[in-house]
Amino acid sequence: MSPLMGWTALIPFRTGTGGKSRLQAALDHAARQRLAREMAHHVIDVLSRCREIEQIVVLSNVAFDHPAATFALDAGRGLNPEISAFRDDFGPLPLLVIHADLPLLAQADVEALLKAATTHGIAMATDRAGEGTNAIALADGRSFAFRFGPGSRALHGAADERMLVLQCDGLSADLDTPGDLTFLRQHGLQI
């Protein structure tokens, strides 16, 4: 199966006082906010180099400015309802939902995920623990219930038991906890 059109990449990005709150012991609020924006810009920069991606949209509760991305307002319904509403408006064309906190993301990682989805209709990338979902690529227009949050890998995998699951540092090394921060610093992240 191949997409009828180029991919749209949707990047959920939430800001506010609770942003990256599990990192409070390691980073103050200003540092967490700055780091979150830097990671989002990195993800957009990587996506913008992928020929398969036609459009990049940042879904956020505040205006987000990047020359390679457009902005869509998060209405505050929660992550999964917001992504579903975006997809309902967008239609069943190729969609990549990818988190903004992937500082090791590389173009080859994105291209591998899109290729897997193009071949099989759907593919996901899990976090380092193998329990969460950092990206889902839907190539074939199927209906899909987004279940981002705790245990999302199992929940998303239940939608299609043959779904390909990728786990590589670029797609799996997200930043949520002090342990993630330590791992990323060991892999070159400078804060």
N, C-alpha and C positions, 0 to 999 in steps of 0.2 A: 504494500500500500504506500502510495506517495501522496504528500499533501497537495491539494489543489492550488494552494496559494502559499506564500511565504508565512513563516511563523510570526506570531505575536508573542512577545515575552512580557509577562505581567510580574511586577516586583512589588509585593506588599511591603510597605514601609510605614511603621507607626512611630510617632514621637510623643513626647510628654514626660511627665515626672516619673512615670513607672518604667520608662524605657531601659532595657537591659538591667533591670533591678537586681537580678541575681549576681551582678558584678559590683554591687555597692561597696563591698568590703575591699575590693581591689582598685576601683576607680571612682572618682567623684562624679557628680551629675554632669558637669560640663565636659569632662573627658569621655564619658559614656556617649553623650550626644554627638560630640565631634567624631569619635570613632565610628559610630553608627552611620553618620553621613559619609565618612571616608570609605567605609566598606560598600555602601550603596553606590557611590560613584565608581568604585572599582568594578562592581558587578556590571553596571551599565557600560563602562568602557569595554569590558570583555565581550559583552553581548553585542555591542556595536561593531565589533570586528568579525562577527559570524555572518557569512553571506546568506545563510538560510533565514536569518531573522529580518523581517520586513519592518517591524514596529516594536518599540520598547515603551511600555507604559508603567509609570510608577503610581501605585494605588496608595494614597497617603491621606492622613487626616490634616495635613498642612501642605501648602504649596511646595513643590519640590522642583528645583531648577537644575536641569542638565541639558546641554544642547542636543544630545542624542536621544532624549526621552520626552514623552508627553506625560502630562499629569492627569490623573483621575481622582476625584474626591472620594475618600473613604467616608461613608455616611455614619459610621459608628455602630453598625449592626453586628460586628464580630468578624473575625478573619474569614471563616468558611462561607457565611452568607454573603460577605462582600465579594469574594472571588466568584461565587456562583452567580451573583447579580451581574457582575462584569461579563461573565461568559454568556449569560442569557442575552445581554445587550449586544455582545460581540458576535454571537452565533457559533455554530459548531465547527469552525475552521481551526487549523492547527494552533494550539495554545501551549506555551511553556509557562508554568508558574514556578518562579524561583525566588528563594529568599534573598534578602539584601545583605545578610551577614556572613558572606563567604569570601574572606580575604585572600584565600589561596586559589580561588577560581581561575582557571585558564581556558582559553578558547578551545583547546582540544577536549576538555571535559564537557563543555556545552555541546560541541559537535558530536561527541560520542553518545550523549543522551538523546539528542535529536535523531541521530541515525538509528538508534535502537527503537525509538518510538515510531519512526517512519517505517521501519521493517515490521514491527509487531503491533502497531496501532497505539500503544501506550508504553511508557517506561517511567520509572521513578529513580531518584537518587536518595539514598538514606543517609542519616547522620553517622558519626563515628561509632556510636554505641549500637547502631543497627536497629534502633527503636523508633526514630523519628523520620520525617520526610523533609528534605531540603529542596526538592524540585520534583515536579511531575510534568511530563510532556505528553500531550494528547494530540495525536496526529490525525485520527480518523473520524472525528466528530461524534463519537459515542457519548451517551449521557454518562455523567460521572458525579458522584457525591464526594465533595472535598471534605476531608476529615483531619486537617492539620491540627496538631496538638499532641498531648501525651499518647504514646502508642500508635501514632499515625501510620507507621510502616505496616503494621498488621492490619489496621483498618483499611488502608488503601489497597494492600495486597489482596484482601478478601474480595475486592471488586473484580479482580481478574487473577486467578491463581497462577496463570502463565506470564504475568507481567514481569518484564525484565527489571531487575534491581541493580543499579550501579552503586559501587562504593569506592570512591577514590578521594584522595585528600582534597582536591579542589572543590568537589561537590559535597563532601561529608564534613569538612572541618568548619563548622559554624561557630559562632561565639555567643554562648548563653551563660556559661558558668566560669568560675575561677579556674577550674581544670581545663576548660577550652582555651582560656587565655594563656595558661602555661604552655599547652601544646602548640598554640599558634606562635608564641614567642620563640619556642624552640625551633620553629620552622620559618623564622625570619620576620614575623610581624613586629614592627617597632611602634611603641606607644610612648 
